[in-house]
């Protein structure tokens, strides 16, 4: 009889389905930290505007984290566009990545509540760092064990392109987080700009032909 560990975790589609579900829930949970002002505190228009202005930290961190999860979901789905094999260990590496996806709503709420504290920025950055590490681990494990699709003929180039993107992102996140020693608001602003940088695809297009050839 074959050992259980050798026959379990072979279904890549289940990994993708679970991952999409976890991302969907985490993205939804982010907005629950942004609550409508209590009606009893509002009598005049000015009161409502004051109450709304106090939501600024929560709105800023919500937008930041929504883009963050969107970027990591896009990167994760890009990887699985080229992967069609799996095993038990690969499943658990992906689950470890999802662990830090599920902590993002917490670190976001923590940051919004203590937005003037450097420790809150550090905890948020740690979440970003661990997301990046585990995403890179998924790619490296799939490459090492030849889990890429047989139709993919430029595996080295694809791996290098994805790793370069991840290293660039983590370098920018670290630089943005370090700015909290000057101002936590400056740090959050830079992290938000970094996310806009990736969302709007403001980076060199060289190497894009690699992906296009395999689609």
C-alpha positions in Angstrom: 0.0 0.0 0.0 1.2 3.5 -0.8 1.8 5.8 2.1 -1.1 8.3 2.6 1.3 11.3 2.4 2.2 10.2 -1.2 -1.4 10.1 -2.4 -2.9 13.1 -0.6 -3.2 16.7 -1.8 -3.1 16.1 -5.5 -6.0 18.3 -6.5 -4.8 21.7 -7.6 -8.4 22.9 -8.3 -9.3 22.4 -4.7 -6.4 24.6 -3.7 -7.5 27.4 -6.1 -11.1 27.1 -4.9 -10.2 27.4 -1.3 -7.8 30.2 -1.9 -10.4 32.2 -3.8 -12.9 31.7 -1.0 -10.5 32.8 1.7 -9.5 35.9 -0.3 -13.2 36.8 -0.9 -14.0 36.5 2.8 -10.9 38.5 3.9 -11.7 41.2 1.4 -15.2 41.4 2.8 -14.1 41.4 6.4 -12.0 44.5 5.8 -15.0 46.8 5.4 -16.6 45.6 8.7 -14.1 47.7 10.6 -15.5 50.9 8.9 -18.7 51.5 10.9 -21.4 54.2 10.3 -21.3 56.9 13.0 -23.8 56.4 15.8 -27.0 58.3 15.1 -27.3 59.7 18.7 -24.1 61.6 18.2 -25.4 63.4 15.1 -27.8 66.4 15.3 -26.5 68.8 12.7 -24.7 68.6 9.4 -21.5 69.7 11.1 -21.8 66.9 13.6 -22.1 64.4 10.8 -19.1 65.8 9.0 -17.0 65.7 12.2 -18.0 62.0 12.8 -17.2 61.2 9.2 -13.8 62.8 9.4 -13.0 60.6 12.4 -13.4 57.6 10.0 -10.3 58.7 8.0 -7.8 56.3 9.6 -10.2 53.4 9.0 -10.9 54.4 5.4 -7.2 54.9 4.6 -6.3 51.5 6.0 -9.3 49.8 4.3 -8.2 51.1 0.9 -4.6 50.1 1.6 -5.5 46.6 2.6 -8.1 46.1 -0.1 -5.3 46.9 -2.7 -2.9 44.7 -0.7 -5.1 41.6 -0.8 -6.0 42.3 -4.4 -2.3 42.4 -5.4 -1.6 39.2 -3.6 -4.6 37.5 -5.0 -3.5 38.5 -8.5 0.0 37.2 -7.9 -1.3 34.0 -6.5 -3.7 33.4 -9.4 -0.8 34.3 -11.8 1.3 31.5 -10.3 -1.5 28.9 -10.5 -2.0 29.8 -14.2 1.2 27.8 -14.7 0.8 25.1 -12.1 -1.2 21.9 -12.6 0.3 19.5 -10.0 0.4 19.3 -6.2 1.2 17.2 -3.2 0.5 17.2 0.5 3.4 19.6 1.3 2.4 22.0 -1.4 -1.1 22.1 0.1 0.2 23.1 3.5 2.5 25.7 2.0 -0.5 27.3 0.4 -2.5 27.0 3.6 0.3 28.8 5.4 0.0 31.6 2.8 -3.8 31.7 3.4 -3.1 31.9 7.2 -1.6 35.4 6.6 -4.3 36.3 4.2 -6.8 35.8 7.1 -4.8 37.8 9.5 -4.9 40.9 7.2 -8.3 42.1 8.4 -7.0 42.0 12.0 -3.7 43.8 11.3 -5.7 46.3 9.3 -8.1 47.0 12.2 -5.1 47.1 14.6 -3.4 49.7 12.5 -6.5 51.8 12.1 -7.1 51.8 15.8 -3.5 52.7 16.7 -2.5 54.5 13.6 -0.1 56.9 15.5 1.9 54.0 17.0 5.0 52.6 15.2 4.3 49.2 16.7 1.0 49.0 14.8 2.8 49.8 11.5 5.4 47.1 12.3 2.7 44.5 12.9 1.1 45.4 9.5 4.4 45.3 7.7 5.1 41.9 9.3 1.9 40.6 7.8 3.0 41.9 4.3 6.4 40.3 4.7 5.0 36.9 5.7 2.5 37.1 2.8 5.4 37.7 0.4 7.6 35.0 1.9 4.9 32.3 1.7 3.9 33.4 -1.9 7.5 33.0 -2.9 7.7 29.6 -1.2 4.7 28.4 -3.2 6.5 29.4 -6.4 9.8 27.9 -5.4 8.3 24.6 -4.3 6.3 24.3 -7.6 9.4 25.1 -9.6 11.7 22.7 -7.7 9.3 19.8 -7.9 8.4 20.4 -11.6 4.7 21.2 -10.9 4.5 23.7 -13.8 2.3 22.7 -16.7 4.1 20.7 -19.4 3.0 23.3 -22.0 5.1 26.0 -20.2 8.4 26.2 -22.0 10.0 29.2 -20.3 9.8 28.2 -16.6 13.0 29.8 -15.6 12.0 33.2 -17.1 8.6 33.0 -15.5 10.0 32.1 -12.1 12.6 34.9 -12.3 10.0 37.5 -13.4 7.8 36.6 -10.5 10.6 36.6 -7.9 11.9 39.9 -9.2 8.4 41.4 -8.7 8.2 39.9 -5.2 11.6 41.2 -4.1 10.8 44.7 -5.5 7.5 44.8 -3.6 9.0 43.6 -0.3 11.8 46.1 -0.6 9.4 49.0 -1.1 7.2 47.7 1.7 10.2 47.7 4.1 11.2 51.2 3.0 7.7 52.5 3.5 7.4 50.8 7.0 10.7 52.3 8.1 9.3 55.8 7.5 7.1 55.3 10.6 10.1 56.5 12.6 9.5 59.9 10.9 5.7 59.7 10.8 3.2 56.8 10.9 0.9 58.7 8.5 3.8 59.2 6.1 4.6 55.5 6.3 1.0 54.6 5.5 0.8 57.1 2.7 4.0 55.6 1.1 2.7 52.1 1.5 -0.6 53.2 -0.2 1.4 54.7 -3.1 3.4 51.5 -3.5 0.2 49.6 -3.8 -1.1 52.0 -6.4 2.2 51.6 -8.2 1.5 47.9 -8.6 -2.3 48.2 -9.1 -1.8 50.6 -12.0 1.0 48.5 -13.4 3.5 51.4 -13.4 6.6 49.3 -14.1 8.7 48.3 -17.1 6.9 46.1 -19.6 10.1 44.1 -20.6 9.6 40.4 -20.1 5.8 40.6 -20.5 6.2 38.5 -23.7 7.2 35.5 -21.6 3.7 35.3 -20.0 1.9 36.0 -23.3 3.6 33.1 -25.1 2.3 30.7 -22.5 -1.3 31.9 -22.3 
